[in-house]
């Protein structure tokens, strides 16, 4: 039995390595390739010339590594910012983030209701289509060499704002799904209030908490340091779940606190390889769950959602950037860089599927993420060209209006 588990894990990592190698060669995000690979070699794999390509099974060991991948991705994101930076982001981030997240969520809610005619499904679709992919966006910023651009700080701020919003969203969705679609406001409000208070306390007291933790983290040896940090991550995930906050959000908040300590860079150094390793398992394992035979029912919905997302994201991105004080050029960079959807859409679809919501949602989420993961890098890369075309169009319209006048 143990040899079968090792063989299954070995095959999984072999295919994960292949997917990452191909994506690197093509200079593309590895996420869509990892999901596709999981689909092609998982339990629902196709048969080619009478031979099934289903060689990897979804086991408890893969599920565990996948779960750790989610924790590590959110933990790393918190380490990159810190509670202090989040608190210092100011009113512009709050206003811009509120506009961007709020309008995206309402747009997704309307789309979900029109397609599925149910509030539970609409709420899930709003989450799938409303939250950007921090993993893909970060990779795009690095690949396009825009990390030093003025608008990048706003992009990263929106990503953190979305993560905070996600804590509230997951709580409401959990209540909605567990209630079978019938949710009383009075039942949800206490949970939302608890989450908001908890998050605000971490943000406001982040530096003080970090100051308490800092001297208690041993600098040497490295083995002790890594084990203690990883233990803190796991225990934090368990702790926040006891108060009905998603474990991934607990990982994010721990990252925000540890980012306030002198150990933050060292933690990032040790965590990054594990984030990449287990994060890859997470995306691959999601592919293992997808049955490509269901895609036929979700194609039109996914394509419609992609068109809705691209068009809507341009409007909300430009509006949020304008509110935050950026010009149209910077606004176009923001709007086209944060189109990608990824890990949160997959998490949301997984939670919905486990709760027995519409069976089309997992296939829809997978197709939606895949399409956006392939086209968003192209759009982001050409955001400046699109802006130039926009300026020429405006000038043409202006000249036409003047000549007619």
N, C-alpha and C positions, 0 to 999 in steps of 0.2 A: 504493500500500500504506500509506504513512504517513498519508494522508488518511483511510483506512478506520479506522486505529487511533485517530486523533484523534476521528473521528465516533463510534466505539464508546465511547470514554471520555466524550465529551461527553454522549451519551445516558445513560450510566451515572450520571453526576453529576446530570443533570437529574432522573432518577427518584429518586436518593438525596435530592435537595433536596425533591422532592415528598413523599416518605415522612416526612422530618423535619418538614416544614411541617404535614402532617396530624397527626402525633403531638404536636407542640407545641400545635396548636389543641385537640386532645382532652386535653391535659395528661397525656400518657401516655409511657412509655418508647418511644424510637424503635426499639429493637432488633427487636421483633416486626414492626413496620411495614417495616423495612428488609429483613428476611428474606422477608416476604410479597411485597414489591415485586420482589425478585430472582427469586422463584418465578414471578411473573406475567409478567415480561418477559424471562426467561432462555431458554436453549436448550430447556427442557422446558415452556415456557409453553403454556397451553391455546389452542384455536381458538375464536373467537367469531364466529358467523355466517359460518363458512368462512374467516375471516381469522386468521392466527396472530399472537399478541401477542409472539412471540419476536423482539425487536429488539436485545437486548444479548447479546453473546457473551462467554464467559469467556476472556480472552486472557492472555498472559504479563504484560502491563502491569498488568492488574487484579490478577493473582496477586501481583505484586511489591508493589503498593500495599496489598493485603490483608495480606501478610506484615509489612510495616512497621507496619500498624495494630496487630497483636498485640504487636510489640516496644514500640511507644509506649505502649500501654495498661499493660503491665507495668512499663515504665520510670517512668511517671507514678505508679503505685501505690507504688513504692519511694520516690519523691521525697516523697510525702505522709507517710511514716512516719520513715524513717532507721533505720540499724542500731542507734543508741543507744536509741531508743524501743522497738525490738523486744527488745533485751537487757534493758531496764528493765521490760518488761511483767510480769515476775515469775512466781512459782509459780502464782498464780491463773489467769493466761492459759494457762499450760502445761497445768494440770489440766483447765480448762474446754475448751480447744481440743482436747486429746487425746480427751476424752469425746465431744465433738460430732463431730469428724471421724471418729474410730474407729467409733462406733456408726452414723453415716450410711454409712460405707463398707461395713461388715458387712451392713447392711440392704440396700444396693444389690447387694452380691455375692450374697446369698441370693435376691433378686428376679431377678437376671440368670440365676442357675443354674436356678431354677424355670421361667423362661420359655424359655430357649434350650438348656438341658441341655448346656452346654459352658463350660469354665473361661475360655477366651479371651473369649468373649462376656460372661460374667458379670463378668470383670474390667473390661471396657470399660464395661458398664452401671453398675458401681460408681463409676467415675470420672464418668460422665455425670450420675448422680443424686446424687453425694456432695459436689460442690464448688459453693459458692454463686457468684452473679454479682456481682463487685465493682462493675461498671458500673451495674447496675440498683439494687443496694443503696445505693450512694453517691447516686444520683439520688433514691431514695426518702427518704433521710435529709434531703436538702436540701429537697425538695418538701414534706415533712411537718414541716419546721422542728424536727427533732430532733437537729441536730448538737451542740447544747449539753447534751443529756440525759446523765445519768451513765452509762447503759448503752451509749451510742454508742461510747465508747472500747473497751468490751469487744467490740462488734460489729466495729469496725475491726480489733481485735486478732485476732479469729477469722479475718477475711479474710486477714490476713497469715500466720497460722498455716496456713491452707489453701494459700496460695501456696507456702510452704516444703514442706508435705506433697506438693504437686503435683510438685515436683522429683523426689522419690523415686518417686512413682507413675508419672510419665512414663518414668523409667528402667526400672522393672520392666515396664511395658506394652510398651515398645519391645523388650525382650528376649523377652517372651512372644509378641508378634506375629511377630517375626523368626524365632522358633524353631518357628513353626507350632503353638503351644499347648503344646509340651513344653519346660519350663524347669527346669533344675537349680538348686537353691538356691546351690550353690557358684559358679555362673556369674553369679548376680545380686548376691550379697553384696559382692564387691569394688566393683562399680559403685555400689551403694547407699552403701557406706562412703565412697567418694570424694566423692560428692555431699554427704553429711552433713558430712564434714570440710571440704570447700570452703565450704559455706554457713556453718558455724560459725566458720570463720576470717574470713569477710567480716563476720559479725555482731560477733564479738569485736574484730576489728582495724579495724572500719569507721571509727571516728573517726581512727585513726592513718593509715589509707589516705587518708581525706578530707583530713587535714592535709597530706599529701604532694601531693595533687592540687590543693588550693585555690590556692596561690600560682602554679601553672603554668597556670591558666585566665585568659586575658586578660580584663580587664573591658571594655575598649574596643578596637576598635569592635564594635558588635553583630553585624555580619556574621561577623567572625572567631570570636566567641564561639559563635554558633549552629553554624557549620560544624564547629568542634572538638568540641563536645558531641555532635553528630550522628555524627561520625566515631568518637568513643569508643563510642557505642551500637552501631554496626555492627561495629566490631572486637571488642568484647566478645562480641557474639553469635557471631562466627566463632570466637573463642578458646574459649568454653565448649563449643561443639559438638565441638571437637577432643578434649575429655575426656568426651564423651558426656553432656553436660548440655544440656537443651533451651535453645535460644537465647533463648526468652522468659524463662526463669529468669535467664539472664545479664543481660537487660535489667532485671529486677527488682532484682538484686543491685547493678548499677551505680547504679540509682536510690537504693538504701539508702545507698550510699557518698556519692554527691553530695549527699544530703540532710544530710550532716554538715558541709557547707561553707557559707560565707556566700553562695555563688552559687545555693543551692537555689531560692529564690523567683524568681530571674531565669530559671533553667532552666525552672521550671514555667510561667512567663509565656510563654516561647517555645515550649515543647513542647505546651501545652494545645490550641492551634488545630490543630496537626498530629495530635495524638491524636484529636481529634474528627473531623477530615477522613478520615484513613486508617482509623480505627476504624470509621467508617460504611461505608467501602468493604469492610472485612472482613466485616461482617454481611450486607451486600448481596451480596457475592460468594458467601457460603455459600448464600444463597437461589438463586443461579444454578445450583448443583449439584443442587438438590433436584428430583426428579421427583414431582409431586403425584399421579401415577397409582399410586405405590407406597404412598400413605398408607393405602389400604384395609387392607393387611396389618399396619400399625403402629398403627392407631387404638386397638384394645383394649389393646395393650401400653402405649401412651403414657398412656391414661386411668388404667390400673392403676398406672403409675409415679407419676403425679401424685397420686393418692389416697394411695399409700404415702408419698410425699415429704411431703405436707402433714401427715398424721397423725404420721409419724415425726419430722418436724422440730419439731413442737410438743413432743413428749416429750424429744427430745435437746436442744432449745433451752432448755427449762425446767430440765432437769437440769444442763446446763452452766452456766446462769446461777446456779442455786442453789449449785453448787460454787464459783463465783466470788464468791458473797456478795451476790447481788441478790435483792430480794423478788419476789413473784409478779407484781406489776404490771410491773416492769422486765423480768422474765423473759418475759412475754407480748410485750412490745415487741421483745425480742431474737428470740424464736421466730418471730414472724410477719414480721419485717423481713428475715430471712436465708433465706427460703424460695426466692426467685428463683434460677433457674439460667440460665446464659447462655453467655458466651464460652468457658469451659473445657469445657462440655458439647459445644459446637460443635467446638472444637479436637480433643477426644478422638474424636468421631465421625469427623472428617476423617482423622485418623491411622489409625483402624481401617479406614475405607473404602479408603484407599490401600494397606493391607496385605492387602486381600482378605478381610476378616472378613465375617460375615453381612451380606448386602445390605440387610436390613431396618433395620440400625442407623442409617444416615444419616437415613432418613425418621422413625424413632422419635425420634431426638435432636431433629430439627427440630420435630416435633409437640409433644414434651415441653417444649422450651424455649418454644415459642409459647404453649402453654396456661398455663404457669407465669408467663410474662411478662405475660400479660393479667390473671391472677387475683391474683398476689402483691401488686400495688399496692393492690388492694381490701382484701385481708386485712390488710396493714400499716396502712392508713389506719384500719381499724376494730379494731385490736388492743386499744385501751382499752375499747371497747364489748364485745368478746368477753371481756375480763378481768372486766368488771362482771357479765356474764351468768354467768361461772364462779363468781364470789363469791356471787351470789344462789343458784346451784345448790347450792353447798356449804352455805350457810346453810339452804336448804330441806331438804337431806338431814339436816343436823344437827338441825333442829327436829323432823323426822319421826322420827329416831332417839330423841330425847329423849321425845317424846310417846308412842311405842310402849313405851319403857322405863317 
